[in-house]
Amino acid sequence: MAIENPFYTEELHGPYELVGLGDFELEEGGVIPGLEIAVSTHGELNAARDNCILVPTWYSGTHQIMEQVYIGPGRALDPADWFIVVANQIGNGLSSSPHNVTGPHAGPAFPKVRIADDVRAQERLLRERFGVEELALVIGGSMGAQQTWEWAVRYPDRVRRAAPIAGTAQNTQHDFLYTQTLMDALMADPGWQGGAYASHLDVAEGLRMHGRIAAVMGWSTEWYKQELWRRTGEFETFEDFTRDFTHGYHEVLDPNSLLTMGWKWQRADVALNTGGDLAAALGRIEAIVYAMPISEDMFFPPRDVEAEVALVPNGELRVIDSLDGHMGLIATDPGYLPQVEANLRELLAREA
């Protein structure tokens, strides 16, 4: 049975449409009956259907954060110029997820989902719902970057430009282990009960621990040293920040949804398209790629992205300078967005 969670509502995240894709077969085996993808759109699709930009979501995030940070009038992603589709990834709480489905695949029985499944679902959604078969740009951060890389490799002749921000094409052992600690924090809470909890509130301490671990790696050591949490004006003390971010943001989330996303985050790997050959996978990309790691990111360090983008025929490394580390994605650093915007404007101006 579905578990009610007031966090996953239009009242909190803004309007979206649920697009049904029917019974959806998964790369790992199994099926999600009646898969639904939560989608928000901005702007109008032109007659040629060639002005579409796809924005996938990241871990724990929804279309709301992507809209607030990256989309708007006067921005590189301006709805006056582009038809922008923000697709919530499978398992994120708005699209089909362990807590919002019913039947034998609900809760802990929700099947294993891979990044490739998100991308295949998005391809069908764009083609069947909007008649879009070519993308002017795919852009996403973190797990959205993992989906961006997968798009560029899986559908090389249909992606003209790609902008993966703070994410790699093939997940590393270090990042696999980090993600496992996030997952272990949830599963160690006695209230998790093997995923058969009655409410996310039963796993409150596990969610708070999950948040504390994310805070350790999400921002850089220098960010803490300089007490840059003060920059927002929302926190008077370090204790305020710790409580409001590690607890307030995370304890409203659904644990099984986080576990679904964490499992696929760990296993993101475009080389699965080419029998395990990463160079072959990245070498087939036809898009112009601006890969944008964040300088102090401890999830996806720039050196990992640099090694990958060197294998992309039309790839460029554009390191974003920010002490905010991976959490720079939410634009808490006033210097972050101007760098990203400049890269996106340049990329979108290039013939592809």
N, C-alpha and C positions, 0 to 999 in steps of 0.2 A: 504494500500500500504506500501511497505517496505520503511524505512527511511535510506538514505545513511549516514554512519558514518565511516570516514576513520580510526578510531582507531581499528576497528574490521577487520583487514586484516592480511594476511600471512606476509606481509612486516614488520609489527610491532611485530607479535607474533610467527613467524616461521611457518614452514609447518605443515599441518594437513590434515586429510582425513575426509570428511563428509560421515558418514555411515547412510544410510536410513533404518528406521525401520517400514515404512508404517504408517498407521493411528494408533495412540497410545492412548488407553483408560487410563484415569487418575483415581487415587484413589478418588479424590474429585468429580468425575463426569466430563463428557465432554471428548473431544478428541482433540489431536493435529494431524491434518491431515499431513501425510508425515513427521513425526518426523525425524530430522537429528541430530546425535550426532557427534561433532567434536572430532577427536581422533588423538593423535600422539603416535608412538610406538618407542621403543628403544630395540635393541638386537634381538635375534632370539628365536622363540619357539622351544623347543626340541621335539624329537620324541614322548616322553611320554606325552607331553603337560602339564607338571606339574611344570614348572618353571616360571609361569606367576605371575606378580605382578601388581595389579591395584592401580592407583593413581587418586582419584577424586579431583576436584578443589574446591577452597573456594570462598567466596563472593567476587565478582568483579574480581577475578583472572582467568587466563587462564592456559593452559598447559605450557606456556612459563615460568612463575614464578616457577612452580614445577620443570621443567627441569633445570633451572638455579641454584636453591637452593639445590635440593635433588638428582639429577641423574647425573652420570658421571663416567668415568674410575677411578678406585681406590676407589670409594665410596662404601658404603654399597649397594646402588642400582646401581650396575655396569652392564651396558648392555652386558658386556662380559660373565656374569653369568646368567642373568635373562632376560626374555622377559617382558618388562615394558610397560604397556598400560596406558596412561594418558587420562582420559575421561573428557571433559568439561561438566559441569553440564547443565541441561536444563535451558535456560534463561540467560546464562552468556554472550551472545553476539556473540559467535561463533557457538555453537549449536543452535537449533531452539529457537528463542527469539522474544519478541514482535516487535522489530524493523526490523527484517530480514525476516519475513514471510509476505505473502500476503493473502488476503481473509478475511472472516468475523471474524477470530480469531487474526487479527493483532492488534498491538498497545494496547490500554487499554482493548480490548476484549480478550486478550490472557488468556487462562484458568488458573485456580489455579493449581499449581504444588506442590507436596509434595516430601520430601526426598525419600520416598518409590518409587515414580515414577522414580527418577534418578536411584535408585538401580535396579529396575526391567528392566529399559531400558539398563543399563550396563550389566546385566545378559544376556539379549538377544543378545546384541552386541558381547559379548565375545563368547557366544555359537555359534551364527550364522555366525559371520565374521571370527573367529579364531579357532573355535572348542574347546574352553576352557570351561571346566565344573568344574574345581577345581582351587582354587587360593592359591599360596604359601604364599601370603601376600596381605592384603589390608592396605594401609597407606594413611592418609589424615589429613590435618590440618584445624581447625575451621569448616566450613561447610563440608569440606572434611572428618573431623573426624565424623561429624554427619552421613555422608554416610557410613563411615567405621563401625560404631556401627550398623547401619541398616543392612549392609551386614552380619555381624557376627550373628545377631539375625534372620534375615529372611532366610538365607541360612546356617544354622549352620554346616551341613555336607559337605559344599563346600568351607569353609574358614579355612585354616590350622593355619594362624597367622593373627593377626590384631594389628595395631599400630595407634590408634587415638591420634592425637597431638592437644592439646589446644581445646578440644571440648567435650561436654557431650552427653550422649545417650538420655537424655530427657531434653529439654530446660527448663530453670527456668523462673519464673515470672519476676525476675529482668532483665534477658537477653531479654525477650519478650518486656519489656518496653523500654529498651535501643534501640532495633532494631526498635521499633515503632517511636522513635524520629528521627532516620535516615530517615525513610520513610516519616514522617511528614514534614521534611525539604524540601523534593522534592515536595510534594503535596501542600505546602504552597506558592510556587513560582507561581505568576499569570501566568507565561508563560507555566506552566504545562498543563493548560486548560483541566483538567480532564483526562490527558493522551493523548490528541489529538493534541499535539504540532507537528509542522512541522519539527523541528530539535532539537537535544539535546542542541544546543546553546540557544534556547529559555528559557531553564531552568538553565541557567548558575549560577545564584545566589543560587538557590536551591541546585545545585550540590556542590557549594563551602561551603554552610552551612552544607551539609551532610558530607563534608570532615572535617570541623572544629569539628563537634560532634565526628567523628571517632577518631580524634587526641586527644580529651580529654580523651577518654576511652582506646584508643589503646596502648598508652605508659603509664608507671606508673608515679606517682607523683615524685618518686625519680629520674627517668630518666630525667625528666624536671629539677629537682633541681640541678642535676649534669651536666646539659647541654650536655647530651650525644648525642644530635643531631649533635654536632661538630665532632663526631667520624668518620663520613663518609668523612669528608674533603670537602663536597659539599656545606656547608652552612657557611657563615661568621657570620651571625646574626640570632637571634631567628625569626626575621621578614622574613628573607630569607627562613628559614625552613617552617614557617607557610604558606607563599605564595606558595612555590614550592610543598609541600606535600598536604596541604588542598585544594589548588586550582589546581595546575598543574596536579596532579594525578587524581583528581575526576571529573574535569569539562569536560573531554573528554568522560565520560561514558554515557550510555543510561539510562535515568531515569526509564522507564518502565521495563527494564531488571533488574535494581536494586530492584525495587518494587516486581518483580516476585521472585527474590532470597530472598528478605527480608521476604516475606510472608511465604515461606517454612522454612526458618531459624527459625522463631518464633515458628513454630509448629512441629519441629523435636521431635519425641517421639517413641522410639522403643516399648514402652508398648502398642501401638496400635496393635501390633502383638498378644498380649495376653489379649485382653479385658481390658486394662488399668492397668494390673498388672506388674509393673516394675521389681520386683524381679523374677517373672516367666520368663519374657522376657530375662533378663540378665542371668538367670540360665540355659537357653537352649543353651548358647554359648558353642561350642566345641573347638573353636580356642584358642591358647595361645595368650593372650592379654597383651601387654605392653601399658598401658594408660599413656600418657606423657603430663600432664598439665604444664603450665609455671608458675613459682612461683609468679610472680607479675601480672598475667593476671586478668583483671577486667571484661572481658567477661565471662570467664569460670574458676572461681577460683579453685585452687587445691582441696579445701575441697569438692566441688561439685563432682569432678571426683572421689575423694577418696571414697565417699559414694557409688558411682555406681560400681566401680571396685571391691569393697568388695563383691558384689553380683555375680561376674563372677567366675565360678569354677576354671579356669586356668588364672585368671587375676592378674596382678601385677601393682602397682603404681610406676611410675618412674618420679618424679618431675624434670623438667628442670629448673635449677637456672638461671634466667635472669631478670635484671632490665628493659628490653625492653618490658615486659608485652606481651600482645597478639601479638603485631607487631614483637616480637622476631621471629615469623614464617618466616619472610623474611631474617633472619640471619644477621641483622645489628649488633648483639652482637657477637664478635669473639669467645666467649665462648659457644655459643648456639649449633652450629653444631657438635663440638666434643662430646657433651653429647648425642645428638640424634643419631649420627653415632655409638657410642659405644653400645647404646641400640639396634639399628637395627642389628648390626653385631651379637650380642649375641642372639637376637630373631631368626634371620635367620639360625643360627647354631644349634638351638634346633630342635630335632626330633618332628614332629607334624603330 
